[in-house]
Amino acid sequence: MTKPFGMGLLAAAALALSASTAFADYQLNILHFNDFHSRVESINKFDATCSTAEESKNECFGGAARLKTAIDQRRAALAGQNVLLLDAGDNFQGSLFYTTYKGAAEVEFLNAMKLDAMTVGNHEFDDGEGPLAAFLDKAQFPVVTANLVVDEQSKIGDRIKKSIVLDIGGQKIGIVGAVTTETPELSSPGPHIKITDDAAAISAEVDALKAQGVNKIIALTHVGYPRDVAQIARIAGVDVVVGGHSHTLLSNTDPKAAGPYPTMVDNPAGYKVPVVQAASYSKYLGDVVITFDDNGVVKEAKGDPILLDSSIKPDPTIAARVQEMAKPIEELRQKVIGASQAPIEGAREICRVQECSMGNLVADAMLDRTKNQGISIAIQNGGGLRASIGAGDVTMGDVLTVLPFQNTVATFQLTGADVKAALENGLSQIDDGAGRFPQVAGLKYTFDKSKPPGDRIVSITVQEGTEFVPLDPNKTYGVVSNNYMRAGGDGYVVFAKNGKNAYDFGPDLEGVVANYLASHNPYKPYTDGRVTQVGGTAATAQPEAGKPAATQEAAASDQKPVPAPADTGAASSTTAPAASTPATTTPDTSTSQTTAPAATAPTTAAPATTAPATAAPATTTAPAASTPSTTTTPDTSTSQTTAPAATPPTTTTAPATTAPAAAAPATTTTAPAASTPETKAPATTAPATTTTTPTTTAPATTITPETAAPVPQASEPPKTPATHVIAAGDTLWDIAKTYYGDAGAWHKLVAANRNLKPRHLTIGRELKIPAK
C-alpha cells in the first residue's frame, strides 16, 4: 500500500519538527584497551606482577580477571544500549605468561572478554609469524589491520582483514585497523609480511566502506597518540580514532594526563574527530560515548578511562584460571636471586631520556660478563627495560618482567667513530621518549638536547684502567649489547653494518643480570653521572610522544626478542593446561593502557637511587614522567603508574637516599591541544570533550635550595613576589601552589608570561608572578 504524497510530506515534517534529535541521533558506547602486554596477572605500582602481599594491601591494578569484571560491569550498566569492545593491539610480550605460552594465554582471556574487534600491534610479531598464527587460530573475534600485506607463503593467510562492518543497534559501524610502519624495525614480522603506509591504507579502506554506505567509521590503530592526532584523525571519512602503541593516558581529571579524553582533532573536511587511548598494561578501561547525527557526523564525545584499582574485584573464574596457568612458571618466578637495598628505577619516562639505575644495572652486568673477552663498552637501549624492581628480595620473576624479550648478549667490535654514531642514534628521538636512548657502562657521555639530531653528543670518555680518557675515533673498541640492537634494532644500524667479529648468541640477558645481582648481593642501586645533559632545557620525559607525522618509536619498549629470520614454525610454547572450569563467557567490555591510574589512584613511592661512596652524588628518581635535570641537580618524579586524585596530587616520600643533594620538584605540564600531542597519565570518569587539563607529575617534597621559591609559613598567607627564577624540576603546578596556595592557579602564570611553554620550562628564566 502506498501512502498519499501529501500525507508523506506531512509525516516527514512532523517527524523533523517533533523528534529529529531523538530519532536521528545515534549513541555508541566504546569500551577499549590497548598495550595489554601479557599482564595476565594484576600489576603493582611498578607495572610488574603484583605480589600476594601487595594484593592483600589493596595495592594492585589491572590483570585479566579485574579487566573482565570492569567490562562486565560496564556492559551491565549499558544494557540495551549500543556497545563496542575494542582492543588496539600489543597483547603479546611483557610477562612470564607470554614467555611460557606464546599467546595462548592472552587469546583465551580475550575470548572470555568477548571482543568486537582487535588490531595487531608490533609486538604480536616478536617471535615471527608462528605465535600470531596460533593466536588467530583460536581467536573468536575479528582482527583488522589495513596496512598489513601477506604473501601466499605467510602463515597468517587471510585471517587478518583490512576492515569489518558491524551492525550495532541497526546502524552499520565500520572498523578499519592499522599497525605502526616501524614494525619491521621494532619486531620480527619476517619475509612474508609487509607493512605499508598506515594513513594511505586507512584512507583507501575508508573509501571502500563509504562505497558500501557506511557513514560511521572507527580507525582502530596501533601507531601512537602523536600519529593519531597528526595524521589518522585528519583522514577524510574517519569519525573516531581508538589508539594504542604510545601507552598514552588521556584524562579530564588527572593532572598528569597527556591530553583530554577524548582529544578532539579538526578534520580538514570540517568536522571534529575524537581520539582516545587508555594507557597500558590493563590498568585502565577506556569508556567513551559518541553521539552521531543522522549523517554519521560526531556531534558529541565524552567519557574518561576507568582506573582498574583494588575497588574492582577480579572475576573469580578468570582468577582461578590464571592461578592454574601460573603453576608451571611459579617455581621459576619465585626463586629469590638476591636483594636490593632500594628500588631499582626502570620507568620508561626516566630510562628513555636520562641515566637510570636499571640501565646502569643491566649495562654493568653485560660488561662484567664479557670483560674477559676484550669488551670495554656496554650499550643497552632504554626501551628494553620494561619495569622497575622494588627494594627487598629480588626474584627471577622480577628480572624476567624487566627483561621479557629473551634477548641474548651480543659482542662485536666498533671504531670510536661508530660508537659515537651509535650514541647519536640513541639520542636522536629523545623528544619522543623513544626506546633507543642509550644506557651505558665503560664510558661516559654528555649531550645537548637543543642541538639537532646527529649532532647532540658534546663529549665521550671511555674507561681505561681507573681513568676515563677521550674516545679515539680511529681506535677499535670491544662492545657488548643485546642481539636485538646488534641486528640493527631501534635504529642501531651501525651495529649491524659496521660491527666486526660479531657474536650474537651469548647467554640470555636476563640470566646475566640475575647472576650479577646474585654476585652483588645485596645490590645497591645507583646513578653516577655517566650520562649528562648540558645546555638547553632539561629533557622532559615524554614516553612515546612520537614524531608528529611519522609513526612513533616502540611505545611498549618496542624491542623484539631474538630476531626470527624465516619463521619455519610456530614459536615454541608451553601448552596451556586445560581449564578445570570452563572459561567464563560473561560479556565484557575492555580496557586500555597508556600507563597511569586515575580517580583515587594511590601515589607511588619514588625509588631512591643511591650512589656508591666514591661516586658522584646520586640522583633520586621515581618511575614517572618528569623533567630530568642536568647532573648537578638531582631529579625526582613519580611513577607512571600513579595518579593523584582531582585534588592537588601527593607523592609518597622516596626511601632515604645517600645522595647529598636535595631532590628537585617534579615537572608540571599542561595537556596539549588537539594538534599538540604529548604522552601519558591517569584518569577517572568525567565528561569533557574539548577542554584541556594541566598535566603534571606530583610535586616533590623538597626543592632545590639555591633557587627555591619562598615557602609560606603555615601561620601566614602565601606571598606573591613579583618574580620567580625557574629552577631544575620546577613545574607551573608547584609554583602556583607555592605562591597562591592553589595549584590550579597555574593558568595565571601562563597568562602573565609570554611564550611560556608549560612542558618545557627553561631553567634560569625569570617568571612574572601576578598578584593574587
matplotlib code that plots the C-alpha trace (Angstrom):
import matplotlib.pyplot as plt

x = [0.0, 1.3, 0.8, -0.6, 2.2, 0.8, 0.5, 4.1, 5.2, 3.2, 4.5, 8.1, 7.6, 6.1, 8.9, 11.5, 9.9, 8.9, 11.6, 14.5, 17.1, 15.5, 15.3, 18.2, 20.9, 22.7, 24.8, 27.6, 29.5, 33.0, 34.9, 38.6, 42.0, 45.5, 49.0, 47.9, 51.4, 50.6, 49.7, 47.5, 48.1, 47.5, 50.3, 51.8, 52.8, 55.9, 53.8, 55.4, 53.5, 51.7, 52.7, 50.3, 51.3, 50.6, 47.2, 46.3, 47.1, 44.9, 47.9, 47.2, 45.8, 44.5, 45.1, 42.8, 40.4, 40.0, 39.6, 36.9, 35.0, 35.2, 34.0, 31.1, 30.1, 30.0, 28.1, 25.6, 25.2, 24.8, 22.3, 20.0, 22.4, 24.9, 28.2, 31.5, 34.6, 37.9, 41.5, 44.2, 47.0, 50.2, 48.7, 52.0, 55.2, 55.7, 55.3, 56.2, 52.7, 53.8, 57.3, 55.7, 52.5, 53.4, 50.0, 47.8, 47.0, 46.3, 43.8, 42.0, 41.3, 40.5, 37.9, 36.3, 36.0, 34.1, 36.0, 34.2, 37.5, 41.2, 44.1, 47.6, 50.5, 54.2, 54.8, 52.5, 55.4, 58.2, 58.6, 57.8, 54.5, 54.2, 52.6, 50.4, 49.1, 48.3, 46.6, 44.4, 43.5, 41.9, 40.6, 36.8, 36.8, 37.8, 41.3, 41.7, 44.8, 44.6, 48.3, 49.4, 50.1, 51.0, 52.2, 51.0, 53.6, 52.6, 51.1, 48.7, 46.7, 43.6, 42.6, 43.5, 41.1, 41.6, 38.2, 34.9, 31.4, 29.3, 25.6, 25.2, 21.7, 20.6, 23.5, 26.5, 29.7, 32.9, 36.2, 39.5, 42.8, 46.5, 49.8, 52.9, 55.0, 58.1, 57.1, 59.9, 62.4, 60.8, 59.9, 60.3, 57.4, 59.6, 59.9, 56.3, 54.7, 54.9, 53.7, 52.6, 51.8, 49.2, 47.4, 47.2, 45.9, 43.3, 42.2, 41.7, 39.7, 37.5, 36.7, 35.7, 33.5, 31.8, 31.1, 29.2, 27.0, 28.8, 28.9, 30.3, 33.9, 36.3, 40.1, 41.4, 45.1, 48.4, 50.5, 50.7, 48.8, 51.0, 50.5, 46.8, 46.4, 48.7, 47.6, 45.0, 42.3, 42.7, 41.9, 38.6, 35.9, 37.4, 35.0, 36.6, 40.2, 40.8, 44.5, 47.4, 51.2, 52.3, 50.8, 49.2, 46.9, 44.3, 42.1, 39.9, 40.7, 44.3, 46.8, 49.5, 47.4, 48.9, 45.7, 42.0, 39.8, 38.8, 41.2, 39.2, 41.0, 39.9, 39.5, 40.1, 36.7, 35.2, 34.3, 35.9, 37.3, 37.6, 40.9, 41.1, 43.8, 43.9, 47.4, 48.6, 49.1, 45.3, 45.4, 42.6, 39.4, 38.6, 35.0, 33.7, 30.2, 30.0, 26.8, 26.4, 23.9, 21.9, 24.7, 27.2, 29.0, 30.1, 28.0, 29.4, 32.1, 32.6, 33.9, 37.1, 39.2, 38.3, 41.1, 41.1, 42.3, 41.6, 38.0, 37.2, 37.3, 38.8, 36.4, 36.7, 36.5, 39.2, 41.3, 41.1, 42.2, 45.1, 46.3, 46.0, 48.1, 50.7, 51.6, 54.2, 56.0, 55.6, 58.7, 60.9, 59.2, 59.5, 63.2, 65.0, 68.2, 69.3, 68.2, 68.2, 68.8, 66.5, 64.1, 65.9, 64.4, 63.3, 60.4, 60.1, 59.8, 63.2, 65.2, 64.3, 65.6, 68.4, 70.6, 68.7, 69.7, 68.1, 70.1, 73.3, 72.5, 71.9, 74.8, 77.2, 76.0, 76.7, 80.1, 81.0, 80.0, 82.2, 85.1, 87.4, 86.6, 88.3, 85.0, 85.2, 81.9, 78.3, 75.2, 71.6, 68.5, 66.2, 63.2, 64.4, 63.8, 60.2, 59.7, 61.3, 62.2, 61.2, 63.5, 64.0, 64.2, 64.6, 63.2, 63.8, 60.3, 61.2, 64.2, 62.1, 59.5, 62.2, 63.7, 61.0, 62.3, 64.6, 67.5, 71.0, 74.2, 75.9, 79.6, 81.3, 83.9, 83.4, 85.6, 85.3, 83.6, 81.0, 80.5, 79.8, 77.4, 75.5, 75.1, 73.9, 71.2, 70.3, 69.8, 68.0, 64.5, 64.8, 62.0, 59.7, 60.7, 61.8, 63.2, 66.6, 68.0, 71.5, 72.1, 75.9, 78.8, 82.5, 82.1, 80.6, 79.0, 77.4, 74.9, 73.0, 69.3, 68.9, 71.2, 69.8, 69.7, 73.0, 74.9, 73.9, 77.0, 79.2, 81.9, 82.6, 85.2, 86.0, 87.4, 91.0, 92.0, 90.8, 90.8, 88.4, 90.1, 88.6, 87.1, 89.5, 87.5, 90.1, 90.6, 88.7, 86.7, 85.1, 81.3, 78.6, 74.9, 71.8, 71.2, 68.2, 70.3, 73.2, 70.9, 70.1, 67.0, 66.0, 67.9, 71.3, 72.1, 75.7, 76.0, 74.7, 76.6, 80.0, 80.2, 83.2, 83.7, 80.1, 78.8, 75.0, 74.4, 75.8, 74.0, 70.4, 70.4, 68.0, 70.3, 73.4, 71.5, 70.3, 73.8, 75.1, 72.6, 73.4, 77.1, 76.5, 74.0, 72.7, 72.7, 72.9, 71.1, 72.9, 73.5, 76.9, 76.7, 77.8, 75.2, 74.9, 72.8, 74.3, 72.8, 69.2, 66.2, 66.2, 64.7, 61.1, 60.2, 57.5, 57.0, 56.3, 55.1, 56.3, 57.1, 54.1, 53.8, 55.6, 54.8, 56.4, 59.2, 58.1, 55.8, 55.8, 59.5, 59.3, 62.1, 61.9, 63.4, 65.9, 65.0, 63.2, 64.6, 62.5, 59.8, 59.7, 57.1, 55.2, 57.5, 57.9, 55.4, 54.0, 50.6, 48.1, 46.7, 43.1, 40.8, 39.5, 36.4, 35.2, 36.4, 33.8, 31.8, 30.2, 30.0, 32.7, 34.0, 37.6, 40.4, 43.2, 46.5, 48.9, 50.2, 48.7, 45.9, 43.1, 40.4, 41.7, 44.9, 47.4, 50.6, 53.8, 56.8, 59.6, 62.5, 65.7, 68.9, 72.0, 75.4, 78.4, 80.6, 83.1, 80.6, 79.2, 76.0, 73.3, 70.1, 66.9, 64.4, 61.0, 59.1, 57.2, 57.3, 59.3, 61.7, 65.2, 67.6, 71.3, 73.6, 74.2, 70.6, 69.1, 65.8, 62.7, 59.5, 56.6, 55.8, 53.9, 51.6, 50.4, 47.6, 46.7, 43.0, 41.4, 42.6, 46.3, 48.4, 50.6, 53.7, 54.9, 58.3, 61.0, 63.2, 66.2, 69.0, 72.7, 73.0, 73.9, 71.9, 68.3, 65.7, 64.2, 60.4, 58.7, 57.7, 54.3, 53.0, 49.8, 47.9, 48.3, 45.7, 44.3, 47.0, 49.8, 50.2, 52.1, 52.1, 50.5, 48.8, 45.8, 42.1, 38.6, 35.3, 34.4, 33.0, 34.8, 35.1, 37.5, 38.8, 42.5, 43.7, 47.1, 49.3, 51.8, 53.9, 53.2, 55.2, 58.2, 58.7, 61.7, 63.0, 66.5, 67.7, 69.6, 66.6, 63.8, 60.7, 59.8, 57.6, 54.9, 54.7, 51.6, 50.6, 50.8, 49.1, 51.1, 53.2, 53.3, 56.6, 56.9, 59.2, 60.4, 63.5, 62.8, 64.9, 65.6, 62.5, 60.1, 56.6, 53.8, 51.6, 54.2, 54.9, 51.2, 50.7, 53.7, 52.7, 48.9, 48.2, 46.3, 48.0, 45.0, 46.1, 48.9, 47.0, 47.7, 51.4, 50.7, 48.7, 51.3, 54.3, 54.6, 55.8, 55.8, 55.8, 54.4, 56.0, 59.4, 60.2, 63.6, 65.9, 67.0, 64.1, 62.5, 58.7, 56.4, 54.2, 50.9, 49.3, 46.5]
y = [0.0, 3.4, 6.5, 9.6, 12.0, 14.8, 12.6, 11.5, 15.1, 15.9, 12.9, 13.7, 17.3, 16.2, 13.8, 16.5, 19.1, 16.9, 14.3, 15.0, 14.8, 11.8, 9.7, 11.0, 10.9, 7.7, 6.9, 4.4, 3.4, 2.3, 0.4, -0.1, -1.0, -1.2, -2.5, -5.3, -6.7, -10.1, -8.5, -11.5, -11.2, -8.0, -5.4, -3.2, 0.4, -0.5, -2.2, -5.5, -8.6, -7.8, -9.9, -11.7, -9.2, -6.2, -7.8, -8.1, -4.5, -3.5, -2.1, -3.9, -2.8, -4.4, -8.0, -10.2, -11.0, -7.4, -6.2, -8.9, -7.6, -4.0, -4.9, -7.0, -4.1, -1.5, -3.8, -4.4, -0.7, -0.1, -2.9, -2.1, 0.5, 0.3, -1.0, -2.0, -3.5, -2.8, -3.9, -1.6, -4.3, -5.4, -8.2, -10.2, -9.8, -8.5, -11.3, -14.9, -15.8, -14.8, -16.3, -19.6, -19.8, -17.6, -16.0, -18.9, -17.4, -14.0, -15.2, -17.4, -14.4, -12.1, -14.6, -14.6, -10.8, -11.1, -8.5, -7.0, -6.3, -6.0, -4.6, -6.2, -4.4, -4.6, -6.9, -9.5, -10.3, -10.5, -14.3, -14.2, -15.3, -18.5, -17.3, -14.9, -17.5, -19.8, -16.9, -16.3, -20.0, -19.6, -16.0, -15.8, -12.2, -10.4, -8.9, -5.9, -4.2, -2.4, -1.8, -5.4, -7.3, -11.0, -13.2, -16.7, -18.3, -16.5, -18.5, -15.6, -16.3, -14.2, -14.1, -10.5, -8.3, -4.7, -3.7, -5.1, -3.7, -4.5, -4.0, -2.3, -1.2, -1.2, 1.0, 0.0, 0.6, 0.3, -0.5, -0.3, -1.2, -0.2, -1.0, 1.1, 1.2, 0.8, -2.8, -4.3, -2.3, -2.9, -6.5, -9.6, -10.0, -12.0, -12.1, -12.9, -9.8, -6.3, -3.2, -0.4, 3.3, 3.5, 6.7, 5.6, 2.2, 3.6, 6.2, 3.6, 1.4, 4.3, 5.0, 1.3, 1.4, 4.6, 3.0, 0.3, 3.0, 3.0, 6.5, 5.8, 4.7, 4.0, 3.8, 1.2, 1.9, 0.8, 3.8, 6.0, 9.1, 11.6, 9.9, 9.5, 13.2, 14.5, 12.1, 9.5, 11.8, 14.1, 11.4, 12.3, 9.9, 8.8, 9.6, 8.2, 7.1, 4.4, 4.0, 2.3, 1.9, 5.0, 3.9, 7.3, 8.2, 10.8, 12.2, 15.1, 14.8, 13.6, 16.5, 14.2, 13.2, 13.8, 15.4, 15.5, 12.4, 12.4, 14.7, 16.4, 16.9, 19.2, 17.1, 19.1, 18.0, 20.4, 18.2, 17.1, 13.7, 12.3, 10.4, 8.1, 5.9, 4.2, 3.9, 0.3, -3.0, -3.4, -0.6, 1.3, 0.6, 3.3, 4.4, 6.9, 7.6, 9.0, 10.8, 10.8, 12.8, 11.2, 11.9, 10.0, 13.1, 13.2, 15.7, 15.0, 12.7, 12.4, 10.0, 9.1, 6.0, 3.8, 3.1, -0.7, -0.5, -2.7, -1.4, -3.6, -7.2, -9.8, -12.1, -15.4, -17.7, -15.9, -15.5, -19.3, -20.0, -17.5, -19.3, -22.7, -21.5, -19.9, -23.2, -24.3, -21.0, -20.3, -22.1, -20.2, -16.9, -17.3, -18.1, -15.4, -14.5, -11.7, -8.5, -4.8, -2.1, 0.3, 0.3, 0.0, 2.6, 1.2, 3.5, 4.3, 8.0, 8.0, 5.4, 6.8, 10.3, 10.0, 7.8, 5.4, 2.9, 0.0, 1.0, 1.0, -2.4, -4.0, -2.3, -3.1, -6.7, -7.1, -5.5, -7.6, -10.8, -10.0, -8.0, -11.0, -11.1, -7.8, -5.9, -2.4, -0.7, -1.7, -0.1, -1.0, 0.6, 2.2, 0.8, -2.8, -2.1, -3.0, -2.4, -1.2, -3.5, -2.7, -2.8, -6.1, -9.6, -9.9, -12.9, -14.3, -13.3, -9.7, -9.9, -11.5, -8.8, -6.2, -8.1, -10.2, -10.4, -13.4, -11.4, -12.8, -10.9, -9.9, -8.8, -7.1, -4.5, -0.9, 2.1, 5.0, 7.0, 4.3, 4.3, 8.0, 7.4, 4.8, 7.2, 9.9, 7.5, 6.7, 10.5, 11.2, 10.7, 11.8, 14.3, 11.4, 9.3, 6.6, 3.3, 3.8, 6.1, 4.6, 3.4, 2.7, 1.2, 1.6, 5.1, 8.5, 10.9, 14.4, 15.7, 18.8, 18.1, 21.5, 20.6, 18.9, 15.0, 13.7, 16.5, 16.2, 14.5, 17.0, 14.7, 11.0, 9.4, 5.7, 3.9, 2.7, 1.2, 3.6, 6.6, 8.0, 9.3, 10.8, 8.4, 7.9, 7.9, 5.7, 3.1, -0.2, -0.9, -4.1, -3.5, -5.6, -5.1, -7.3, -9.2, -7.1, -3.9, -5.7, -6.7, -3.0, -2.8, 0.7, 2.3, 1.0, 0.2, 1.0, -2.1, -4.3, -2.7, -1.9, -4.4, -6.7, -10.2, -10.2, -13.0, -12.7, -15.9, -15.2, -16.1, -14.9, -11.3, -12.0, -14.7, -12.4, -9.8, -12.3, -13.7, -10.2, -9.4, -12.7, -11.9, -8.3, -9.3, -7.1, -4.8, -1.1, 0.8, 4.0, 6.6, 8.2, 10.8, 8.6, 10.3, 14.1, 16.6, 20.1, 23.2, 23.9, 23.0, 19.8, 16.9, 16.2, 12.5, 12.1, 8.3, 7.7, 11.2, 10.4, 12.2, 14.3, 12.9, 9.6, 6.5, 6.6, 4.6, 1.5, 2.5, -0.7, -0.8, -1.9, -4.3, -7.7, -11.0, -12.9, -11.8, -14.6, -14.6, -17.0, -18.4, -22.1, -22.9, -21.6, -20.4, -22.9, -22.5, -24.4, -25.8, -24.1, -26.6, -27.4, -25.3, -27.2, -24.9, -23.5, -20.1, -17.6, -16.2, -13.4, -10.4, -7.8, -4.6, -3.6, -1.6, 0.3, 1.3, 4.1, 3.9, 5.7, 5.4, 7.7, 8.7, 7.6, 6.0, 5.5, 7.5, 5.7, 5.7, 7.2, 4.8, 6.3, 5.7, 5.6, 6.2, 4.3, 6.1, 7.1, 8.1, 11.4, 12.5, 10.0, 11.1, 10.3, 9.3, 7.7, 5.8, 8.6, 11.4, 14.3, 16.8, 15.4, 18.0, 18.2, 16.1, 18.8, 18.8, 15.6, 14.8, 13.3, 12.2, 9.9, 6.5, 6.5, 4.1, 6.6, 9.1, 11.8, 12.4, 15.5, 17.5, 18.5, 15.4, 13.9, 11.9, 9.3, 10.2, 8.2, 6.0, 7.9, 8.3, 8.6, 11.3, 14.6, 16.9, 17.8, 16.5, 18.8, 19.1, 17.2, 18.8, 20.2, 20.2, 21.3, 18.9, 19.5, 20.9, 18.6, 19.4, 19.2, 15.5, 14.6, 11.4, 9.6, 9.8, 8.5, 9.4, 8.9, 9.3, 12.8, 14.1, 16.8, 16.9, 19.6, 21.0, 20.5, 19.8, 20.6, 17.5, 17.3, 15.0, 15.0, 17.7, 16.5, 17.1, 19.3, 21.9, 22.9, 25.3, 27.7, 28.8, 27.6, 29.9, 31.2, 28.7, 30.5, 29.6, 27.7, 30.7, 33.3, 33.6, 32.7, 35.5, 36.6, 38.2, 39.9, 37.3, 33.7, 32.2, 28.7, 26.0, 22.5, 20.4, 23.4, 23.0, 25.6, 23.4, 23.6, 27.3, 28.2, 26.1, 27.8, 31.4, 31.2, 28.2, 26.7, 24.6, 25.2, 28.8, 27.8, 29.4, 32.9, 32.2, 31.3, 34.4, 36.7, 35.3, 35.4, 32.4, 30.2, 26.5, 24.6, 21.3, 22.9, 25.4, 27.0, 26.8, 30.3, 32.1, 34.7, 34.4, 37.2, 36.2, 38.3, 39.3, 37.1]
z = [0.0, -1.0, 1.2, -0.5, -1.4, 0.8, 3.8, 3.3, 3.4, 6.5, 8.3, 7.3, 8.5, 11.8, 12.4, 11.6, 13.9, 16.8, 17.2, 14.8, 17.6, 19.4, 16.2, 14.1, 16.8, 17.4, 20.5, 20.6, 23.7, 23.0, 25.7, 24.8, 26.0, 24.4, 25.1, 27.4, 27.1, 28.7, 32.0, 32.7, 36.5, 38.3, 38.4, 41.1, 41.1, 39.1, 36.3, 37.4, 38.7, 41.9, 44.9, 47.3, 50.0, 47.7, 46.8, 50.4, 50.9, 48.0, 46.1, 42.8, 39.4, 36.3, 35.2, 33.1, 35.9, 37.0, 33.4, 32.9, 35.9, 34.7, 31.2, 32.6, 34.9, 32.1, 29.8, 32.5, 33.2, 29.5, 28.9, 26.0, 24.6, 21.7, 23.0, 21.3, 22.9, 21.0, 21.6, 20.0, 19.9, 21.6, 23.7, 23.4, 25.3, 28.8, 31.4, 32.0, 30.6, 27.2, 27.6, 28.6, 26.5, 23.5, 23.1, 24.1, 27.5, 26.1, 23.4, 26.0, 28.2, 25.3, 24.1, 27.5, 27.3, 24.0, 21.9, 19.0, 17.1, 17.6, 15.6, 15.8, 17.5, 16.6, 19.5, 18.0, 15.6, 18.2, 17.6, 13.9, 12.4, 14.4, 17.7, 15.9, 13.5, 16.5, 18.2, 15.1, 15.0, 18.5, 18.3, 18.5, 17.3, 14.1, 13.7, 11.4, 10.0, 6.7, 6.2, 6.7, 3.4, 3.4, 0.6, -0.2, 2.0, 5.1, 8.0, 8.6, 5.4, 5.0, 8.7, 9.3, 7.4, 6.3, 7.9, 9.1, 9.2, 12.3, 12.8, 16.2, 17.1, 13.4, 12.3, 10.2, 12.1, 10.0, 11.8, 10.0, 11.6, 11.3, 12.9, 13.1, 10.0, 12.2, 12.9, 10.8, 12.8, 16.1, 15.8, 13.6, 11.1, 8.7, 5.0, 4.1, 5.7, 4.5, 6.4, 4.2, 5.0, 7.7, 6.6, 2.9, 3.8, 6.2, 3.6, 0.9, 3.2, 4.4, 0.8, 0.3, 3.4, 2.3, -1.0, 0.9, 2.5, 5.9, 7.4, 10.9, 10.7, 13.5, 13.0, 15.4, 15.4, 16.9, 15.7, 18.8, 20.0, 18.2, 14.9, 15.6, 16.3, 13.5, 10.7, 11.3, 12.7, 9.7, 7.1, 5.4, 6.5, 9.8, 12.6, 15.7, 16.5, 19.1, 19.5, 21.2, 20.9, 22.8, 26.2, 26.5, 29.3, 28.3, 31.1, 32.1, 35.7, 36.1, 36.1, 34.6, 31.6, 28.2, 27.0, 27.3, 26.9, 24.2, 22.3, 19.6, 16.3, 13.5, 10.3, 7.1, 5.9, 8.5, 11.5, 14.7, 15.4, 18.9, 19.6, 22.6, 24.2, 27.6, 28.9, 29.1, 31.0, 31.7, 34.3, 32.6, 30.6, 28.2, 28.2, 25.7, 24.4, 20.9, 19.6, 15.8, 13.8, 11.0, 8.6, 10.7, 11.9, 15.5, 17.5, 20.9, 22.5, 26.2, 28.8, 30.8, 31.3, 34.3, 36.7, 37.5, 41.1, 44.1, 44.2, 41.2, 42.3, 40.0, 38.2, 40.2, 37.2, 35.3, 38.5, 39.1, 35.6, 35.9, 39.0, 37.2, 34.3, 36.6, 38.2, 35.6, 35.9, 39.6, 40.8, 38.3, 39.2, 43.0, 43.0, 45.0, 43.4, 45.7, 47.3, 46.5, 49.2, 47.4, 44.4, 41.0, 38.7, 35.4, 34.5, 30.8, 31.4, 33.1, 31.2, 27.8, 28.5, 31.1, 33.1, 35.3, 37.9, 36.0, 32.9, 35.0, 36.4, 33.0, 31.3, 34.2, 34.2, 30.5, 30.8, 33.8, 32.0, 28.9, 30.3, 29.9, 26.2, 25.4, 25.8, 27.4, 26.4, 27.1, 25.4, 26.3, 24.9, 27.5, 25.7, 26.5, 30.2, 31.0, 34.7, 37.9, 40.8, 44.4, 47.4, 49.2, 47.8, 44.1, 42.3, 38.9, 38.0, 38.8, 36.4, 33.7, 34.0, 33.4, 30.5, 28.9, 25.4, 25.7, 24.2, 24.2, 25.0, 21.7, 21.4, 18.5, 17.6, 16.6, 15.9, 18.1, 15.3, 15.1, 18.9, 18.6, 15.7, 17.8, 20.7, 18.3, 17.1, 20.7, 21.3, 18.0, 19.3, 22.9, 22.5, 21.5, 24.5, 22.0, 23.2, 21.6, 24.4, 25.3, 28.8, 29.1, 31.0, 30.5, 29.1, 29.9, 27.6, 27.7, 25.3, 24.3, 23.5, 22.0, 19.1, 16.0, 15.9, 14.8, 16.5, 20.1, 21.6, 23.4, 24.7, 25.2, 27.5, 27.9, 30.8, 30.6, 33.9, 36.6, 34.4, 31.8, 28.6, 25.4, 22.9, 20.0, 16.7, 15.0, 17.7, 17.7, 20.9, 22.1, 22.6, 24.2, 23.7, 23.2, 20.0, 19.1, 18.9, 17.3, 14.4, 13.9, 16.2, 17.5, 14.7, 15.7, 12.0, 12.6, 14.8, 12.0, 9.2, 10.8, 13.7, 13.3, 14.7, 15.9, 18.1, 18.8, 20.7, 24.1, 27.3, 27.9, 29.1, 32.0, 33.2, 33.1, 35.1, 37.6, 38.1, 38.5, 41.2, 43.0, 43.0, 44.2, 46.9, 48.4, 45.4, 45.9, 43.0, 41.9, 39.2, 38.9, 36.2, 33.3, 31.2, 31.5, 29.7, 29.2, 27.7, 26.6, 28.6, 30.7, 28.8, 29.6, 29.7, 27.0, 26.8, 23.2, 22.2, 18.8, 15.7, 14.5, 11.0, 11.3, 13.3, 16.6, 18.1, 20.0, 22.7, 24.5, 24.6, 21.0, 21.5, 19.9, 21.2, 19.2, 15.6, 13.8, 10.3, 8.3, 10.5, 10.0, 12.6, 15.5, 18.2, 21.0, 23.7, 26.7, 26.1, 28.4, 30.9, 30.2, 32.2, 35.1, 34.9, 31.6, 30.8, 31.7, 28.9, 30.7, 28.4, 28.9, 27.8, 27.5, 29.0, 27.6, 28.7, 28.3, 31.8, 34.7, 37.1, 37.8, 40.2, 43.6, 42.3, 45.1, 44.9, 44.1, 46.3, 44.4, 44.3, 45.7, 43.8, 46.0, 44.6, 45.9, 48.4, 45.8, 43.1, 42.2, 44.0, 43.3, 41.5, 43.3, 40.7, 40.6, 37.9, 36.2, 33.7, 34.9, 33.5, 34.1, 35.3, 34.5, 36.5, 39.0, 40.2, 41.4, 39.8, 41.5, 39.8, 40.4, 38.9, 35.7, 37.4, 39.9, 39.6, 42.1, 42.7, 41.4, 44.3, 44.3, 43.8, 46.5, 46.4, 48.8, 50.1, 48.5, 50.6, 52.0, 49.6, 50.3, 47.6, 49.3, 47.1, 47.7, 45.3, 42.8, 42.4, 39.7, 36.5, 35.7, 32.2, 30.5, 28.4, 24.7, 22.5, 19.9, 17.5, 20.0, 21.2, 24.3, 26.3, 29.2, 32.5, 34.6, 34.8, 36.2, 34.6, 33.8, 30.5, 28.7, 25.0, 24.1, 27.2, 28.1, 31.5, 33.0, 33.2, 35.9, 37.9, 41.6, 43.3, 45.1, 48.8, 48.5, 46.1, 45.1, 47.8, 45.5, 43.5, 45.8, 45.8, 49.3, 51.1, 53.2, 56.8, 57.9, 60.0, 57.2, 53.8, 50.8, 49.5, 45.8, 44.9, 41.6, 40.0, 40.3, 38.7, 37.3, 38.9, 37.7, 38.4, 38.8, 37.4, 37.0, 39.2, 42.1, 41.6, 41.6, 44.8, 46.4, 45.7, 45.6, 47.8, 44.8, 42.2, 39.9, 39.6, 37.2, 34.3, 35.8, 35.2, 31.6, 31.1, 32.6, 30.8, 27.0, 25.1, 28.2, 27.3, 30.3, 29.2, 28.6, 31.3, 30.7, 33.7, 34.7, 33.1, 35.3, 35.6, 36.5, 39.4, 39.2, 42.4, 43.8]

ax = plt.figure().add_subplot(projection="3d")
ax.plot(x, y, z, "-o")
ax.set_aspect("equal")
plt.show()
